[in-house]
Amino acid sequence: MSQRVRATALWLLASGLALSACSGGQPEGGAESTPSGPGVEEWADSVCTSLGDLITDIDAIGEGLTVELGTGDALDQVKAQLRTDVDTAGASLDTLVAAIGDAPETDGADELQDVLEAERSDMASATLDAREAAQVVLATTAVVDYLGAAGAALTATSVALAEARSYAADVTSSASAAGETVSDAFAGEESCDALPDRG
């Protein structure tokens, strides 16, 4: 092999290795990777749906605490339904917290997530207080004790419901002030439109 041919072969080999190194970090077919997680519309719907469910569940606890007791197994039946409502409200609060934390990588979403996490403290605290008060009710065995505990629990539940409704208004207000993409997503979801306002 002549020196000229050998030099040409070495140059081609070096060029091939360089091209291979440059293209090694790119996905096949030139496809770009996309961020994982929900889209902004899905995120908005998840947040609003879980918040709406929580408001409904807290209201159900209050309704259960105002049921008039009859005779026989009425106390046990009322307590069984109350226990279900309390557990459901707890699960809804957990779902809401998880939904807020699952913000997409979209302009404005991270900022709104921080705002919603900061604003939820009063609502979450009031909900936990209502659940604890309801647990006291569930621990009673006599009707007279139940009625006494139910009064305190009803007060705590009313506070929790008011805080949840106020938080819903905060969510709507904060979302409307976010970037256009996020604002439009929250405004376009039926679950968000169904949230109660502060009044």
N, CA and C atoms as a LAMMPS dump frame, in Angstrom:
ITEM: TIMESTEP
0
ITEM: NUMBER OF ATOMS
597
ITEM: BOX BOUNDS ff ff ff
-5.0000000000000000e+02 5.0000000000000000e+02
-5.0000000000000000e+02 5.0000000000000000e+02
-5.0000000000000000e+02 5.0000000000000000e+02
ITEM: ATOMS id mol type element x y z
1 1 1 N 0.854 -1.188 0
2 1 2 C 0 0 0
3 1 3 C 0.891 1.239 0
4 2 1 N 0.607 2.188 -0.897
5 2 2 C 1.419 3.397 -0.989
6 2 3 C 1.148 4.289 0.209
7 3 1 N 2.085 5.191 0.456
8 3 2 C 1.909 6.101 1.587
9 3 3 C 0.692 6.99 1.404
10 4 1 N 0.419 7.395 0.127
11 4 2 C -0.731 8.255 -0.131
12 4 3 C -2.03 7.532 0.189
13 5 1 N -2.148 6.274 -0.234
14 5 2 C -3.36 5.491 0.037
15 5 3 C -3.525 5.264 1.522
16 6 1 N -2.376 4.931 2.184
17 6 2 C -2.435 4.696 3.623
18 6 3 C -2.874 5.954 4.372
19 7 1 N -2.369 7.102 3.982
20 7 2 C -2.747 8.355 4.637
21 7 3 C -4.223 8.661 4.439
22 8 1 N -4.731 8.384 3.219
23 8 2 C -6.154 8.618 2.942
24 8 3 C -7.039 7.726 3.787
25 9 1 N -6.618 6.449 3.939
26 9 2 C -7.392 5.502 4.739
27 9 3 C -7.431 5.927 6.198
28 10 1 N -6.298 6.389 6.717
29 10 2 C -6.251 6.832 8.108
30 10 3 C -7.124 8.063 8.334
31 11 1 N -7.133 8.955 7.35
32 11 2 C -7.953 10.172 7.469
33 11 3 C -9.447 9.829 7.49
34 12 1 N -9.84 8.882 6.629
35 12 2 C -11.237 8.459 6.587
36 12 3 C -11.651 7.795 7.901
37 13 1 N -10.725 6.985 8.448
38 13 2 C -11.021 6.31 9.706
39 13 3 C -11.188 7.322 10.837
40 14 1 N -10.293 8.299 10.889
41 14 2 C -10.37 9.318 11.934
42 14 3 C -11.642 10.148 11.801
43 15 1 N -12.018 10.461 10.575
44 15 2 C -13.238 11.236 10.352
45 15 3 C -14.467 10.462 10.802
46 16 1 N -14.477 9.158 10.525
47 16 2 C -15.603 8.322 10.928
48 16 3 C -15.734 8.25 12.437
49 17 1 N -14.604 8.133 13.14
50 17 2 C -14.642 8.08 14.6
51 17 3 C -15.135 9.397 15.183
52 18 1 N -14.723 10.514 14.594
53 18 2 C -15.147 11.819 15.082
54 18 3 C -16.645 12.01 14.922
55 19 1 N -17.168 11.605 13.756
56 19 2 C -18.601 11.722 13.522
57 19 3 C -19.39 10.84 14.476
58 20 1 N -18.848 9.648 14.746
59 20 2 C -19.515 8.723 15.653
60 20 3 C -19.573 9.299 17.053
61 21 1 N -18.463 9.948 17.483
62 21 2 C -18.424 10.532 18.819
63 21 3 C -19.413 11.682 18.948
64 22 1 N -19.52 12.486 17.902
65 22 2 C -20.423 13.638 17.942
66 22 3 C -21.886 13.217 17.971
67 23 1 N -22.238 12.138 17.304
68 23 2 C -23.625 11.704 17.201
69 23 3 C -24.013 10.712 18.275
70 24 1 N -23.048 10.297 19.108
71 24 2 C -23.341 9.245 20.089
72 24 3 C -24.334 9.671 21.14
73 25 1 N -24.379 10.967 21.49
74 25 2 C -25.283 11.414 22.544
75 25 3 C -26.667 11.754 22.049
76 26 1 N -26.926 11.673 20.75
77 26 2 C -28.229 12.029 20.205
78 26 3 C -29.127 10.811 20.1
79 27 1 N -30.425 10.945 20.36
80 27 2 C -31.347 9.807 20.186
81 27 3 C -31.401 9.402 18.729
82 28 1 N -31.708 8.133 18.476
83 28 2 C -31.806 7.625 17.118
84 28 3 C -32.904 8.357 16.373
85 29 1 N -32.62 8.631 15.093
86 29 2 C -33.617 9.299 14.259
87 29 3 C -33.711 10.776 14.525
88 30 1 N -32.821 11.308 15.423
89 30 2 C -32.829 12.737 15.7
90 30 3 C -33.984 13.189 16.571
91 31 1 N -34.691 12.242 17.224
92 31 2 C -35.845 12.603 18.048
93 31 3 C -35.371 13.264 19.329
94 32 1 N -36.078 14.293 19.769
95 32 2 C -35.747 14.971 20.993
96 32 3 C -36.533 14.355 22.141
97 33 1 N -35.889 14.292 23.319
98 33 2 C -36.569 13.73 24.477
99 33 3 C -37.6 14.725 24.986
100 34 1 N -38.678 14.208 25.555
101 34 2 C -39.744 15.054 26.084
102 34 3 C -39.84 14.839 27.586
103 35 1 N -40.189 15.867 28.353
104 35 2 C -40.278 15.719 29.803
105 35 3 C -41.406 14.777 30.195
106 36 1 N -41.176 14.023 31.285
107 36 2 C -42.197 13.101 31.766
108 36 3 C -43.179 13.854 32.651
109 37 1 N -44.266 13.181 33.028
110 37 2 C -45.258 13.803 33.894
111 37 3 C -46.458 14.289 33.102
112 38 1 N -47.446 14.858 33.809
113 38 2 C -48.677 15.285 33.143
114 38 3 C -48.481 16.557 32.342
115 39 1 N -49.373 16.784 31.384
116 39 2 C -49.393 18.049 30.678
117 39 3 C -50.056 19.087 31.563
118 40 1 N -49.996 20.347 31.154
119 40 2 C -50.523 21.401 32.015
120 40 3 C -52.032 21.287 32.173
121 41 1 N -52.742 20.84 31.123
122 41 2 C -54.192 20.67 31.252
123 41 3 C -54.524 19.552 32.228
124 42 1 N -53.788 18.44 32.118
125 42 2 C -54.019 17.316 33.03
126 42 3 C -53.716 17.72 34.469
127 43 1 N -52.669 18.515 34.641
128 43 2 C -52.307 18.965 35.99
129 43 3 C -53.4 19.843 36.571
130 44 1 N -53.879 20.783 35.783
131 44 2 C -54.946 21.668 36.249
132 44 3 C -56.182 20.867 36.655
133 45 1 N -56.561 19.906 35.828
134 45 2 C -57.74 19.089 36.12
135 45 3 C -57.526 18.255 37.38
136 46 1 N -56.306 17.731 37.546
137 46 2 C -56.005 16.921 38.726
138 46 3 C -56.103 17.734 40.003
139 47 1 N -55.536 18.942 39.988
140 47 2 C -55.588 19.809 41.164
141 47 3 C -57.026 20.194 41.49
142 48 1 N -57.764 20.634 40.495
143 48 2 C -59.131 21.103 40.731
144 48 3 C -60.069 19.962 41.114
145 49 1 N -59.912 18.804 40.49
146 49 2 C -60.766 17.659 40.819
147 49 3 C -60.539 17.206 42.252
148 50 1 N -59.277 17.084 42.649
149 50 2 C -58.98 16.621 44.003
150 50 3 C -59.423 17.639 45.048
151 51 1 N -59.312 18.929 44.731
152 51 2 C -59.778 19.951 45.662
153 51 3 C -61.301 19.933 45.762
154 52 1 N -61.973 19.772 44.638
155 52 2 C -63.427 19.664 44.661
156 52 3 C -63.895 18.455 45.455
157 53 1 N -63.185 17.334 45.312
158 53 2 C -63.525 16.132 46.075
159 53 3 C -63.341 16.368 47.577
160 54 1 N -62.263 17.07 47.936
161 54 2 C -62.013 17.337 49.354
162 54 3 C -63.127 18.189 49.953
163 55 1 N -63.552 19.21 49.228
164 55 2 C -64.644 20.064 49.716
165 55 3 C -65.913 19.234 49.92
166 56 1 N -66.209 18.367 48.965
167 56 2 C -67.389 17.497 49.08
168 56 3 C -67.281 16.573 50.283
169 57 1 N -66.092 16.029 50.51
170 57 2 C -65.884 15.078 51.61
171 57 3 C -65.981 15.761 52.977
172 58 1 N -65.431 16.974 53.083
173 58 2 C -65.545 17.703 54.345
174 58 3 C -67.006 18.036 54.637
175 59 1 N -67.729 18.432 53.602
176 59 2 C -69.15 18.73 53.751
177 59 3 C -69.917 17.49 54.203
178 60 1 N -69.506 16.321 53.698
179 60 2 C -70.17 15.072 54.08
180 60 3 C -69.97 14.767 55.562
181 61 1 N -68.794 15.098 56.089
182 61 2 C -68.548 14.901 57.522
183 61 3 C -69.515 15.757 58.325
184 62 1 N -69.659 17.009 57.916
185 62 2 C -70.587 17.892 58.614
186 62 3 C -72.021 17.398 58.553
187 63 1 N -72.413 16.902 57.392
188 63 2 C -73.77 16.37 57.251
189 63 3 C -73.964 15.167 58.17
190 64 1 N -72.945 14.321 58.265
191 64 2 C -73.048 13.142 59.112
192 64 3 C -73.151 13.475 60.591
193 65 1 N -72.533 14.578 60.978
194 65 2 C -72.557 14.973 62.392
195 65 3 C -73.895 15.574 62.807
196 66 1 N -74.731 15.921 61.854
197 66 2 C -76.027 16.533 62.17
198 66 3 C -77.185 15.558 62.038
199 67 1 N -76.879 14.292 61.75
200 67 2 C -77.936 13.29 61.627
201 67 3 C -78.573 13.042 62.987
202 68 1 N -79.895 13.055 63.038
203 68 2 C -80.6 12.797 64.289
204 68 3 C -80.548 11.305 64.609
205 69 1 N -80.226 11.022 65.844
206 69 2 C -80.125 9.63 66.269
207 69 3 C -81.483 9.11 66.713
208 70 1 N -81.772 7.889 66.258
209 70 2 C -83.018 7.257 66.664
210 70 3 C -82.767 6.26 67.778
211 71 1 N -83.274 5.083 67.606
212 71 2 C -83.114 4.039 68.617
213 71 3 C -82.373 2.854 68.025
214 72 1 N -82.109 1.882 68.856
215 72 2 C -81.482 0.642 68.399
216 72 3 C -80.046 0.86 67.964
217 73 1 N -79.725 0.453 66.736
218 73 2 C -78.345 0.503 66.229
219 73 3 C -78.041 1.799 65.49
220 74 1 N -78.845 2.824 65.711
221 74 2 C -78.663 4.075 64.97
222 74 3 C -77.281 4.676 65.208
223 75 1 N -76.814 4.668 66.451
224 75 2 C -75.51 5.253 66.766
225 75 3 C -74.396 4.542 66.007
226 76 1 N -74.43 3.226 65.999
227 76 2 C -73.405 2.467 65.296
228 76 3 C -73.445 2.744 63.791
229 77 1 N -74.635 2.864 63.252
230 77 2 C -74.771 3.129 61.817
231 77 3 C -74.236 4.515 61.451
232 78 1 N -74.563 5.5 62.273
233 78 2 C -74.091 6.862 62.018
234 78 3 C -72.572 6.916 62.134
235 79 1 N -72.026 6.256 63.13
236 79 2 C -70.575 6.252 63.324
237 79 3 C -69.865 5.527 62.185
238 80 1 N -70.473 4.486 61.663
239 80 2 C -69.863 3.749 60.547
240 80 3 C -69.754 4.643 59.308
241 81 1 N -70.821 5.398 59.035
242 81 2 C -70.794 6.307 57.895
243 81 3 C -69.818 7.451 58.141
244 82 1 N -69.775 7.945 59.358
245 82 2 C -68.851 9.027 59.699
246 82 3 C -67.41 8.566 59.533
247 83 1 N -67.123 7.348 59.952
248 83 2 C -65.762 6.814 59.796
249 83 3 C -65.375 6.757 58.321
250 84 1 N -66.301 6.354 57.482
251 84 2 C -66.036 6.309 56.039
252 84 3 C -65.756 7.704 55.491
253 85 1 N -66.575 8.668 55.921
254 85 2 C -66.407 10.044 55.446
255 85 3 C -65.073 10.635 55.899
256 86 1 N -64.681 10.345 57.129
257 86 2 C -63.411 10.859 57.657
258 86 3 C -62.232 10.27 56.881
259 87 1 N -62.288 8.966 56.635
260 87 2 C -61.214 8.31 55.876
261 87 3 C -61.142 8.854 54.45
262 88 1 N -62.292 9.076 53.852
263 88 2 C -62.332 9.589 52.482
264 88 3 C -61.753 10.997 52.41
265 89 1 N -62.076 11.83 53.385
266 89 2 C -61.541 13.194 53.413
267 89 3 C -60.019 13.17 53.565
268 90 1 N -59.532 12.273 54.385
269 90 2 C -58.083 12.161 54.545
270 90 3 C -57.396 11.75 53.258
271 91 1 N -58.008 10.807 52.55
272 91 2 C -57.442 10.363 51.276
273 91 3 C -57.49 11.479 50.243
274 92 1 N -58.561 12.269 50.256
275 92 2 C -58.691 13.373 49.302
276 92 3 C -57.642 14.453 49.562
277 93 1 N -57.34 14.709 50.826
278 93 2 C -56.296 15.682 51.154
279 93 3 C -54.944 15.196 50.651
280 94 1 N -54.659 13.918 50.848
281 94 2 C -53.4 13.351 50.352
282 94 3 C -53.323 13.441 48.831
283 95 1 N -54.436 13.17 48.175
284 95 2 C -54.477 13.238 46.713
285 95 3 C -54.234 14.655 46.222
286 96 1 N -54.815 15.63 46.906
287 96 2 C -54.624 17.029 46.536
288 96 3 C -53.166 17.441 46.683
289 97 1 N -52.555 17.081 47.797
290 97 2 C -51.145 17.415 48.03
291 97 3 C -50.268 16.801 46.937
292 98 1 N -50.545 15.549 46.586
293 98 2 C -49.772 14.885 45.54
294 98 3 C -49.991 15.538 44.184
295 99 1 N -51.225 15.93 43.91
296 99 2 C -51.542 16.565 42.614
297 99 3 C -50.807 17.887 42.466
298 100 1 N -50.801 18.691 43.514
299 100 2 C -50.1 19.972 43.455
300 100 3 C -48.611 19.755 43.216
301 101 1 N -48.062 18.736 43.846
302 101 2 C -46.635 18.471 43.733
303 101 3 C -46.208 17.885 42.406
304 102 1 N -47.164 17.509 41.574
305 102 2 C -46.846 16.865 40.289
306 102 3 C -46.958 17.864 39.142
307 103 1 N -46.448 19.064 39.347
308 103 2 C -46.547 20.107 38.32
309 103 3 C -45.687 19.765 37.109
310 104 1 N -46.152 20.083 35.902
311 104 2 C -45.384 19.806 34.686
312 104 3 C -44.271 20.832 34.493
313 105 1 N -43.358 20.507 33.596
314 105 2 C -42.262 21.423 33.286
315 105 3 C -42.729 22.419 32.23
316 106 1 N -43.592 23.319 32.664
317 106 2 C -44.174 24.328 31.78
318 106 3 C -43.957 25.702 32.394
319 107 1 N -43.693 26.705 31.568
320 107 2 C -43.503 28.058 32.076
321 107 3 C -44.688 28.486 32.931
322 108 1 N -44.419 28.884 34.133
323 108 2 C -45.468 29.335 35.038
324 108 3 C -45.959 28.262 35.984
325 109 1 N -45.781 26.988 35.627
326 109 2 C -46.304 25.9 36.47
327 109 3 C -45.524 25.769 37.77
328 110 1 N -44.203 25.846 37.684
329 110 2 C -43.387 25.738 38.896
330 110 3 C -43.708 26.861 39.876
331 111 1 N -43.867 28.067 39.342
332 111 2 C -44.18 29.204 40.2
333 111 3 C -45.547 29.034 40.863
334 112 1 N -46.522 28.579 40.089
335 112 2 C -47.856 28.372 40.651
336 112 3 C -47.834 27.251 41.682
337 113 1 N -47.073 26.224 41.422
338 113 2 C -46.951 25.127 42.392
339 113 3 C -46.44 25.649 43.729
340 114 1 N -45.422 26.486 43.696
341 114 2 C -44.88 27.054 44.937
342 114 3 C -45.935 27.864 45.673
343 115 1 N -46.718 28.638 44.93
344 115 2 C -47.766 29.465 45.539
345 115 3 C -48.834 28.587 46.184
346 116 1 N -49.282 27.57 45.459
347 116 2 C -50.342 26.7 45.98
348 116 3 C -49.873 25.922 47.201
349 117 1 N -48.625 25.513 47.205
350 117 2 C -48.1 24.793 48.366
351 117 3 C -48.008 25.714 49.578
352 118 1 N -47.654 26.972 49.354
353 118 2 C -47.549 27.924 50.46
354 118 3 C -48.927 28.308 51
355 119 1 N -49.908 28.378 50.121
356 119 2 C -51.244 28.839 50.517
357 119 3 C -52.105 27.748 51.149
358 120 1 N -51.708 26.495 51.024
359 120 2 C -52.579 25.409 51.471
360 120 3 C -52.476 25.115 52.967
361 121 1 N -51.554 25.742 53.675
362 121 2 C -51.282 25.361 55.06
363 121 3 C -52.507 25.507 55.966
364 122 1 N -53.214 26.637 55.873
365 122 2 C -54.391 26.837 56.73
366 122 3 C -55.48 25.82 56.422
367 123 1 N -55.69 25.557 55.135
368 123 2 C -56.712 24.592 54.729
369 123 3 C -56.361 23.187 55.218
370 124 1 N -55.108 22.791 55.042
371 124 2 C -54.686 21.452 55.449
372 124 3 C -54.766 21.299 56.965
373 125 1 N -54.34 22.335 57.69
374 125 2 C -54.383 22.281 59.148
375 125 3 C -55.816 22.178 59.659
376 126 1 N -56.724 22.954 59.07
377 126 2 C -58.127 22.918 59.488
378 126 3 C -58.763 21.566 59.173
379 127 1 N -58.384 20.983 58.048
380 127 2 C -58.916 19.668 57.685
381 127 3 C -58.459 18.605 58.668
382 128 1 N -57.201 18.651 59.042
383 128 2 C -56.68 17.693 60.013
384 128 3 C -57.341 17.883 61.377
385 129 1 N -57.601 19.137 61.764
386 129 2 C -58.288 19.4 63.033
387 129 3 C -59.701 18.81 63.01
388 130 1 N -60.376 18.942 61.878
389 130 2 C -61.729 18.395 61.758
390 130 3 C -61.715 16.875 61.838
391 131 1 N -60.722 16.27 61.22
392 131 2 C -60.613 14.812 61.278
393 131 3 C -60.341 14.336 62.701
394 132 1 N -59.474 15.054 63.419
395 132 2 C -59.172 14.676 64.793
396 132 3 C -60.414 14.81 65.683
397 133 1 N -61.179 15.886 65.471
398 133 2 C -62.404 16.073 66.248
399 133 3 C -63.412 14.967 65.949
400 134 1 N -63.465 14.572 64.683
401 134 2 C -64.378 13.487 64.308
402 134 3 C -63.933 12.161 64.905
403 135 1 N -62.636 11.969 65.05
404 135 2 C -62.131 10.742 65.673
405 135 3 C -62.575 10.656 67.129
406 136 1 N -62.654 11.789 67.803
407 136 2 C -63.157 11.807 69.182
408 136 3 C -64.608 11.346 69.213
409 137 1 N -65.373 11.797 68.239
410 137 2 C -66.771 11.376 68.137
411 137 3 C -66.858 9.865 67.945
412 138 1 N -66.007 9.345 67.082
413 138 2 C -66.036 7.914 66.792
414 138 3 C -65.651 7.064 68.001
415 139 1 N -64.931 7.648 68.936
416 139 2 C -64.501 6.9 70.112
417 139 3 C -65.583 6.802 71.182
418 140 1 N -66.692 7.539 71.037
419 140 2 C -67.752 7.52 72.038
420 140 3 C -68.559 6.232 71.939
421 141 1 N -69.173 5.869 73.054
422 141 2 C -69.994 4.652 73.078
423 141 3 C -71.442 4.932 73.491
424 142 1 N -71.675 6.064 74.107
425 142 2 C -73.03 6.419 74.539
426 142 3 C -73.526 7.609 73.728
427 143 1 N -74.855 7.664 73.544
428 143 2 C -75.445 8.727 72.746
429 143 3 C -75.144 10.095 73.334
430 144 1 N -75.223 10.236 74.654
431 144 2 C -74.989 11.533 75.275
432 144 3 C -73.562 11.996 75.023
433 145 1 N -72.617 11.087 75.081
434 145 2 C -71.221 11.441 74.816
435 145 3 C -71.031 11.788 73.343
436 146 1 N -71.731 11.046 72.5
437 146 2 C -71.647 11.312 71.06
438 146 3 C -72.128 12.72 70.747
439 147 1 N -73.26 13.094 71.325
440 147 2 C -73.829 14.408 71.033
441 147 3 C -72.898 15.531 71.479
442 148 1 N -72.259 15.358 72.625
443 148 2 C -71.336 16.373 73.118
444 148 3 C -70.12 16.519 72.218
445 149 1 N -69.546 15.409 71.801
446 149 2 C -68.367 15.438 70.932
447 149 3 C -68.721 15.902 69.531
448 150 1 N -69.929 15.569 69.083
449 150 2 C -70.339 15.942 67.73
450 150 3 C -70.454 17.452 67.586
451 151 1 N -70.851 18.138 68.656
452 151 2 C -70.955 19.591 68.592
453 151 3 C -69.601 20.243 68.33
454 152 1 N -68.579 19.785 69.039
455 152 2 C -67.237 20.33 68.834
456 152 3 C -66.706 19.967 67.454
457 153 1 N -66.985 18.743 67.025
458 153 2 C -66.515 18.305 65.716
459 153 3 C -67.194 19.073 64.592
460 154 1 N -68.467 19.395 64.786
461 154 2 C -69.194 20.146 63.765
462 154 3 C -68.6 21.545 63.596
463 155 1 N -68.194 22.143 64.709
464 155 2 C -67.556 23.455 64.644
465 155 3 C -66.243 23.376 63.869
466 156 1 N -65.436 22.358 64.179
467 156 2 C -64.158 22.182 63.492
468 156 3 C -64.369 21.897 62.008
469 157 1 N -65.407 21.146 61.698
470 157 2 C -65.697 20.828 60.306
471 157 3 C -66.14 22.063 59.532
472 158 1 N -66.916 22.924 60.178
473 158 2 C -67.359 24.162 59.531
474 158 3 C -66.163 25.054 59.204
475 159 1 N -65.192 25.104 60.108
476 159 2 C -63.976 25.881 59.864
477 159 3 C -63.197 25.28 58.698
478 160 1 N -63.086 23.965 58.683
479 160 2 C -62.35 23.291 57.602
480 160 3 C -63.01 23.526 56.251
481 161 1 N -64.333 23.491 56.23
482 161 2 C -65.054 23.71 54.98
483 161 3 C -64.844 25.138 54.484
484 162 1 N -64.878 26.098 55.404
485 162 2 C -64.657 27.492 55.02
486 162 3 C -63.235 27.687 54.489
487 163 1 N -62.264 27.053 55.116
488 163 2 C -60.877 27.161 54.667
489 163 3 C -60.692 26.513 53.301
490 164 1 N -61.347 25.394 53.083
491 164 2 C -61.232 24.708 51.791
492 164 3 C -61.847 25.545 50.675
493 165 1 N -62.97 26.165 50.957
494 165 2 C -63.595 27.032 49.954
495 165 3 C -62.734 28.265 49.683
496 166 1 N -62.148 28.805 50.731
497 166 2 C -61.264 29.958 50.567
498 166 3 C -60.037 29.572 49.747
499 167 1 N -59.517 28.378 49.996
500 167 2 C -58.356 27.905 49.236
501 167 3 C -58.723 27.711 47.767
502 168 1 N -59.928 27.249 47.507
503 168 2 C -60.372 27.09 46.121
504 168 3 C -60.346 28.43 45.396
505 169 1 N -60.785 29.488 46.095
506 169 2 C -60.742 30.818 45.506
507 169 3 C -59.306 31.263 45.275
508 170 1 N -58.419 30.905 46.21
509 170 2 C -57.001 31.242 46.049
510 170 3 C -56.4 30.536 44.84
511 171 1 N -56.768 29.278 44.654
512 171 2 C -56.269 28.519 43.506
513 171 3 C -56.692 29.193 42.208
514 172 1 N -57.949 29.541 42.122
515 172 2 C -58.469 30.186 40.915
516 172 3 C -57.779 31.52 40.658
517 173 1 N -57.622 32.308 41.718
518 173 2 C -56.992 33.62 41.582
519 173 3 C -55.523 33.504 41.202
520 174 1 N -54.81 32.622 41.872
521 174 2 C -53.375 32.46 41.596
522 174 3 C -53.144 31.898 40.204
523 175 1 N -53.989 30.974 39.773
524 175 2 C -53.838 30.391 38.435
525 175 3 C -54.078 31.442 37.353
526 176 1 N -55.028 32.333 37.592
527 176 2 C -55.325 33.363 36.592
528 176 3 C -54.182 34.356 36.448
529 177 1 N -53.337 34.444 37.476
530 177 2 C -52.209 35.368 37.441
531 177 3 C -50.926 34.694 36.965
532 178 1 N -50.992 33.393 36.693
533 178 2 C -49.823 32.666 36.217
534 178 3 C -49.615 32.963 34.726
535 179 1 N -48.616 32.311 34.131
536 179 2 C -48.374 32.515 32.712
537 179 3 C -49.577 32.129 31.872
538 180 1 N -49.578 32.578 30.639
539 180 2 C -50.751 32.385 29.778
540 180 3 C -51.1 30.913 29.606
541 181 1 N -50.091 30.062 29.432
542 181 2 C -50.347 28.637 29.217
543 181 3 C -51.047 28.022 30.417
544 182 1 N -50.529 28.306 31.602
545 182 2 C -51.107 27.755 32.831
546 182 3 C -52.475 28.379 33.107
547 183 1 N -52.567 29.682 32.919
548 183 2 C -53.837 30.37 33.165
549 183 3 C -54.944 29.829 32.271
550 184 1 N -54.634 29.645 31.003
551 184 2 C -55.63 29.12 30.066
552 184 3 C -56.027 27.691 30.421
553 185 1 N -55.057 26.901 30.898
554 185 2 C -55.342 25.509 31.242
555 185 3 C -56.342 25.433 32.391
556 186 1 N -56.122 26.219 33.444
557 186 2 C -57.038 26.2 34.582
558 186 3 C -58.398 26.779 34.208
559 187 1 N -58.383 27.809 33.372
560 187 2 C -59.647 28.428 32.973
561 187 3 C -60.46 27.519 32.065
562 188 1 N -59.8 26.604 31.375
563 188 2 C -60.481 25.759 30.41
564 188 3 C -60.976 24.436 30.94
565 189 1 N -60.683 24.116 32.212
566 189 2 C -61.1 22.835 32.782
567 189 3 C -62.425 22.977 33.537
568 190 1 N -63.362 22.086 33.261
569 190 2 C -64.664 22.128 33.931
570 190 3 C -64.522 21.941 35.44
571 191 1 N -63.567 21.102 35.842
572 191 2 C -63.371 20.853 37.263
573 191 3 C -62.923 22.11 37.987
574 192 1 N -62.181 22.976 37.309
575 192 2 C -61.731 24.235 37.899
576 192 3 C -62.876 25.25 37.923
577 193 1 N -63.66 25.267 36.87
578 193 2 C -64.792 26.182 36.796
579 193 3 C -65.842 25.857 37.857
580 194 1 N -65.887 24.582 38.274
581 194 2 C -66.891 24.156 39.247
582 194 3 C -66.495 24.472 40.688
583 195 1 N -65.244 24.897 40.913
584 195 2 C -64.813 25.2 42.272
585 195 3 C -65.583 26.404 42.806
586 196 1 N -65.931 26.388 44.086
587 196 2 C -66.665 27.532 44.656
588 196 3 C -65.771 28.744 44.79
589 197 1 N -66.377 29.932 44.688
590 197 2 C -65.596 31.145 44.923
591 197 3 C -65.601 31.465 46.417
592 198 1 N -64.863 32.501 46.769
593 198 2 C -64.705 32.811 48.185
594 198 3 C -66.022 33.161 48.847
595 199 1 N -66.945 33.737 48.074
596 199 2 C -68.213 34.123 48.688
597 199 3 C -69.14 32.959 48.841
